[in-house]
């Protein structure tokens, strides 16, 4: 199965994890392969976050350089101009042959989105054909126009694009999508295998990811790596802020370190899980002591509030899918909203 998507950050890795865990539960020997990834340096080591997360979650032992044979280590255009497409395709095929050895099923995860890599002949359309895989298209339901883009993708993939999984669907849209499936999508050769609702836990971001992008320091360290589901900007009066704090769920509050009134209020509300204090301004020690006692981490950053928000928004809602809580939630949603048996049935027919 080749897991592709119309857009970046649509949930491909989460789907790959769910498929892998359920297949392993059924007794299959499962492999995972991501032909083209986008890397980042951790010290001197180039890593691909999705590959690390999925491989660790599925407890796979394949060499990471085989699991993801092409990792972008420079801006995309520089990579394109410095690469030999024929050698890249050869590298993909050789790595895939090593990964699939001894496996019953190999789940292949596409690039950021299905069109990425077209310039060098390694977009998802070409890769799925090269590896002879049926395609499951994960569609993040950002707006109604994704339907037109899905049908355009079908024209590109042809018969290989068989399945569609809608993700992050707001409740009231589900009935529309069911009607659309009957009236339009099925006649185009597309089988909708699930509609997963929007879930704040999966959309949330681990505190460690926020800490990494902010490059701040802890005044109060976390007891565990918590998931932040919402962000609130503390720029209002305490009277106005109280209602927002109470309605929020597992939120981080970004405010100035000199706003003792808001910090005190936030520490009294159970829904506030973290404080991010800006301007390099430390609050009174009595407040850090209160936070430590309640187990609420405090991150101090040197930036103003606007800059801090801009940095946080780079990663918020795009966090990794690993960790026990997220993996359990992924499985729960997949088992409740996805027709796993239909996917397996078609793969059996091909085998």
For each residue, the residues with C-beta under 8 A, 3 or more apart:
1: 19 105 107 108 133 134 135 136 343 347
2: 108 110 124 127 128 131 133 134 135 136 160
3: 12 15 16 19 107 108 109 110 135 136 138
4: 12 110 114 124 128 135 136 137 138 161
5: 8 10 11 12 110 113 114 137 138 139 140
6: 10 113 114 137 138 139 140 146 149 150 153
7: 10 113 140 142
8: 5 112 113
9: 140 317 318
10: 5 6 7 113 138 139 140 167 168
11: 5 14 15 138 140 167 168 196 202 321
12: 3 4 5 15 16 50 109 110 138
13: 16 17 50 53 54 109 320 321
14: 11 17 18 202 321 326 330
15: 3 11 12 18 19 136 138 165 167 334
16: 3 12 13 19 20 32 54 107 109
17: 13 14 20 21 53 54 57 58 321 327 330
18: 14 15 21 22 330 331 333 334 338
19: 1 3 15 16 22 23 107 334 340 343
20: 16 17 23 24 30 32 54 57 58 107
21: 17 18 24 25 57 58 327 331
22: 18 19 25 26 331 334 335 340
23: 19 20 26 28 30 104 105 107 344
24: 20 21 27 28 30 58
25: 21 22
26: 22 23 344
27: 24
28: 23 24 104 105
29: 102 103 104 105
30: 20 23 24 58 60 103 104 105 106 107
31: 60 62 99 100 103 105 106 107
32: 16 20 51 54 55 58 60 62 67 99 106 107 108 109
33: 67 68 95 96 99 100 106 107 108 109
34: 37 48 50 51 54 67 68 108 109 110
35: 68 69 70 92 95 96 108 110 111 122 127 131
36: 68 70 71 72 92 111 116 117 122 127
37: 34 48 50 51 68 70 71 72 111
38: 48 71 72 111 112
39: 46 47 48 71 72 73
40: 46 47 49
41: 44 45 46 47 73
42: 45 47
43:
44: 41
45: 41 42
46: 39 40 41 71 73
47: 39 40 41 42 51 52
48: 34 37 38 39 51 52 64 68 71
49: 40 52 53 320
50: 12 13 34 37 53 54 109
51: 32 34 37 47 48 54 55 64 67 68
52: 47 48 49 55 56 64
53: 13 17 49 50 56 57 320 321 322
54: 13 16 17 20 32 34 50 51 57 58 60 109
55: 32 51 52 58 60 62 64 67
56: 52 53 59 322
57: 17 20 21 53 54 322 327
58: 17 20 21 24 30 32 54 55
59: 56
60: 30 31 32 54 55 67
61:
62: 31 32 55 66 67 98 99
63: 66 67 98
64: 48 51 52 55 67 68
65: 68 69 95
66: 62 63 69 95 98 99
67: 32 33 34 51 55 60 62 63 64 95 99
68: 33 34 35 36 37 48 51 64 65 71
69: 35 65 66 91 92 94 95
70: 35 36 37 88 91 92 122
71: 36 37 38 39 46 48 68
72: 36 37 38 39 76 79
73: 39 41 46 79
74: 78 79 82
75: 78 79
76: 72 79 80
77: 80 81
78: 74 75 81 82
79: 72 73 74 75 76 82 83
80: 76 77 83 119 120
81: 77 78
82: 74 78 79
83: 79 80 87 88 120
84: 87 88
85: 88 89 120 121 122
86: 89 90
87: 83 84 90 91
88: 70 83 84 85 91 92 120 121 122
89: 85 86 92 93 121 122 130
90: 86 87 93 94
91: 69 70 87 88 94 95
92: 35 36 69 70 88 89 95 96 122 127 130
93: 89 90 96 97 130 131
94: 69 90 91 97 98
95: 33 35 65 66 67 69 91 92 98 99
96: 33 35 92 93 99 100 106 108 131
97: 93 94 100 101
98: 62 63 66 94 95 101
99: 31 32 33 62 66 67 95 96 103 106
100: 31 33 96 97 103 106
101: 97 98
102: 29
103: 29 30 31 99 100 106
104: 23 28 29 30
105: 1 23 28 29 30 31 347
106: 30 31 32 33 96 99 100 103
107: 1 3 16 19 20 23 30 31 32 33
108: 1 2 3 32 33 34 35 96 127 128 131 133
109: 3 12 13 16 32 33 34 50 54
110: 2 3 4 5 12 34 35 113 114 124 127 128
111: 35 36 37 38 114 116 117 122 123 124
112: 8 38 116
113: 5 6 7 8 10 110 116
114: 4 5 6 110 111 123 124 125 137 153 156 157
115: 118 123 124
116: 36 111 112 113 123 124
117: 36 111 120 121 122 123 124 126 127
118: 115 121 122 123 125 126
119: 80
120: 80 83 85 88 117
121: 85 88 89 117 118 126
122: 35 36 70 85 88 89 92 111 117 118 126 127
123: 111 114 115 116 117 118 126 127
124: 2 4 110 111 114 115 116 117 127 128 135 157
125: 114 118 128 129 156 157 160
126: 117 118 121 122 123 129 130
127: 2 35 36 92 108 110 117 122 123 124 130 131
128: 2 4 108 110 124 125 131 132 133 134 135 157 160
129: 125 126 132 160
130: 89 92 93 126 127
131: 2 35 93 96 108 127 128
132: 128 129
133: 1 2 108 128 160
134: 1 2 128 160 162 163 346 347 350
135: 1 2 3 4 124 128 157 160 161 162 163
136: 1 2 3 4 15 162 163 164 165 193 343
137: 4 5 6 114 150 153 157 161 163 164 165
138: 3 4 5 6 10 11 12 15 165 167
139: 5 6 10 146 150 164 165 166 167
140: 5 6 7 9 10 11 146 167 168
141: 146 166 167 168 169 170 173 177
142: 7 146 168
143: 146
144: 147
145: 148 149
146: 6 139 140 141 142 143 149 150
147: 144 150 151 180 184
148: 145 151 152
149: 6 145 146 152 153
150: 6 137 139 146 147 153 154 164 185 190
151: 147 148 154 155 184 188
152: 148 149 155 156
153: 6 114 137 149 150 156 157 161
154: 150 151 157 158 161 188 189 190
155: 151 152 158
156: 114 125 152 153 161
157: 114 124 125 128 135 137 153 154 160 161
158: 154 155 161
159: 162 189
160: 2 125 128 129 133 134 135 157
161: 4 135 137 153 154 156 157 158 189 190
162: 134 135 136 159 189 190 191 346
163: 134 135 136 137 190 191 192 193 342 343 346
164: 136 137 139 150 185 190 191 192 193
165: 15 136 137 138 139 192 193 194 195 196 338
166: 139 141 169 177 192 194 195 196
167: 10 11 15 138 139 140 141 196
168: 10 11 140 141 142 196 197 198 199 203
169: 141 166 173 174 177 195 196 197 198
170: 141 173 197 198
171: 174 197
172: 175 176
173: 141 169 170 176 177
174: 169 171 177 178 195 197
175: 172 178 179
176: 172 173 179 180
177: 141 166 169 173 174 180 181 192 195
178: 174 175 181 182 195
179: 175 176 182 183
180: 147 176 177 183 184 185
181: 177 178 184 185 186 192
182: 178 179 186
183: 179 180 187
184: 147 151 180 181 187 188
185: 150 164 180 181 188 190 191 192
186: 181 182 189 190 191 192
187: 183 184
188: 151 154 184 185
189: 154 159 161 162 186
190: 150 154 161 162 163 164 185 186
191: 162 163 164 185 186 342
192: 163 164 165 166 177 181 185 186 195
193: 136 163 164 165 338 339 342 343
194: 165 166 334 337 338 339
195: 165 166 169 174 177 178 192 337
196: 11 165 166 167 168 169 199 333 334 337 338
197: 168 169 170 171 174 333 337
198: 168 169 170 203
199: 168 196 202 203 329 333
200: 203 204 229 230 249 250
201: 204 227 229 325 326 329
202: 11 14 199 321 326 329 330 333
203: 168 198 199 200 229 317
204: 200 201 227 228 229 250 319
205: 209 210 227 228 315 316 317 318 319
206: 209 210 225 226 227 228 319 320 323
207: 210 211 222 225 226 227 228 252 273 274 297 299
208: 211 212 225
209: 205 206 212 213 315 319 320
210: 205 206 207 213 214 228 252 274 276 299 312 315 316
211: 207 208 214 216 218 299
212: 208 209 215 315
213: 209 210 311 312 314 315
214: 210 211 276 299 301 303 308 311 312
215: 212 301
216: 211 276 299 300 301 302
217: 299 300
218: 211 221 222 297 298 299 300
219: 277 282 283 288 291 298 299 300
220: 288 291 292 296 297 298
221: 218 297
222: 207 218 225 226 274 295 297
223: 295 297
224:
225: 206 207 208 222 323
226: 206 207 222 250 273 274 297
227: 201 204 205 206 207 250 319 323 325 326
228: 204 205 206 207 210 231 250 251 252 273 274 316
229: 200 201 203 204 249 250 251
230: 200 248 249 250 251 252
231: 228 251 252 254 309 312 316
232: 241 244 245 248 251 252 253 254 272
233: 253 254 255 305 309
234: 241 253 254 255 256 259 262 266
235: 255 305
236: 240 241 244
237: 240 241
238: 241 242 261 262 265
239: 242
240: 236 237 243 244
241: 232 234 236 237 238 244 245 262 265 266
242: 238 239 245 246 265 269
243: 240 246 247
244: 232 236 240 241 247 248
245: 232 241 242 248 251 253 265 266 269 271 272
246: 242 243 269 271
247: 243 244 271
248: 230 232 244 245 251 271 272
249: 200 229 230 271
250: 200 204 226 227 228 229 230 271 273
251: 228 229 230 231 232 245 248 271 272 273 274
252: 207 210 228 230 231 232 272 273 274 275 276
253: 232 233 234 245 262 266 272 274 275 276
254: 231 232 233 234 276 278 305 308 309 312
255: 233 234 235 259 262 263 266 275 276 277 278 305
256: 234 259 277 278 279 281 305
257: 277 278 279 280 281 282 283 300
258: 279 281 283
259: 234 255 256 262 263
260: 263 264 283 284 287
261: 238 264 265
262: 234 238 241 253 255 259 265 266
263: 255 259 260 266 267 275 277 283 287
264: 260 261 267 268 287 290
265: 238 241 242 245 261 262 268 269
266: 234 241 245 253 255 262 263 269 272 275 296
267: 263 264 272 275 287 290 291 294 296
268: 264 265
269: 242 245 246 265 266 272
270:
271: 245 246 247 248 249 250 251
272: 232 245 248 251 252 253 266 267 269 275 296
273: 207 226 228 250 251 252 296 297
274: 207 210 222 226 228 251 252 253 296 297 298 299
275: 252 253 255 263 266 267 272 291 296 297 298 299
276: 210 214 216 252 253 254 255 298 299 301 308 312
277: 219 255 256 257 263 281 282 283 298 299 300 301
278: 254 255 256 257 281 301 303 304 305 308
279: 256 257 258 302 303 304 305
280: 257 300 301 302
281: 256 257 258 277 278 300
282: 219 257 277 288 300
283: 219 257 258 260 263 277 287 288 298
284: 260 287 288
285: 288 289
286: 289 290
287: 260 263 264 267 283 284 290 291
288: 219 220 282 283 284 285 291 292 298
289: 285 286 292 293
290: 264 267 286 287 293 294
291: 219 220 267 275 287 288 294 296 297 298
292: 220 288 289 295
293: 289 290
294: 267 290 291
295: 222 223 292
296: 220 266 267 272 273 274 275 291
297: 207 218 220 221 222 223 226 273 274 275 291
298: 218 219 220 274 275 276 277 283 288 291
299: 207 210 211 214 216 217 218 219 274 275 276 277
300: 216 217 218 219 257 277 280 281 282
301: 214 215 216 276 277 278 280 308
302: 216 279 280
303: 214 278 279 307 308 311
304: 278 279 307 308
305: 233 235 254 255 256 278 279 308 309
306: 309 310
307: 303 304 310 311
308: 214 254 276 278 301 303 304 305 311 312
309: 231 233 254 305 306 312 313
310: 306 307 313 314
311: 213 214 303 307 308 314
312: 210 213 214 231 254 276 308 309 315 316
313: 309 310 316
314: 213 310 311 318
315: 205 209 210 212 213 312 318 319
316: 205 210 228 231 312 313 319
317: 9 203 205
318: 9 205 314 315
319: 204 205 206 209 227 315 316
320: 13 49 53 206 209 323
321: 11 13 14 17 53 202 326 327 330
322: 53 56 57 326 327
323: 206 225 227 320 326 327
324: 327 328
325: 201 227 328 329
326: 14 201 202 227 321 322 323 329 330
327: 17 21 57 321 322 323 324 330 331
328: 324 325 331 332
329: 199 201 202 325 326 332 333
330: 14 17 18 202 321 326 327 333 334
331: 18 21 22 327 328 334 335
332: 328 329 335 336
333: 18 196 197 199 202 329 330 336 337 338
334: 15 18 19 22 194 196 330 331 337 338 340
335: 22 331 332 338 340
336: 332 333
337: 194 195 196 197 333 334
338: 18 165 193 194 196 333 334 335 343
339: 193 194 342 343
340: 19 22 334 335 343 344
341: 344 345
342: 163 191 193 339 345 346
343: 1 19 136 163 193 338 339 340 346 347
344: 23 26 340 341 347 348
345: 341 342 348 349
346: 134 162 163 342 343 349 350
347: 1 105 134 343 344 350 351
348: 344 345 351
349: 345 346
350: 134 346 347
351: 347 348
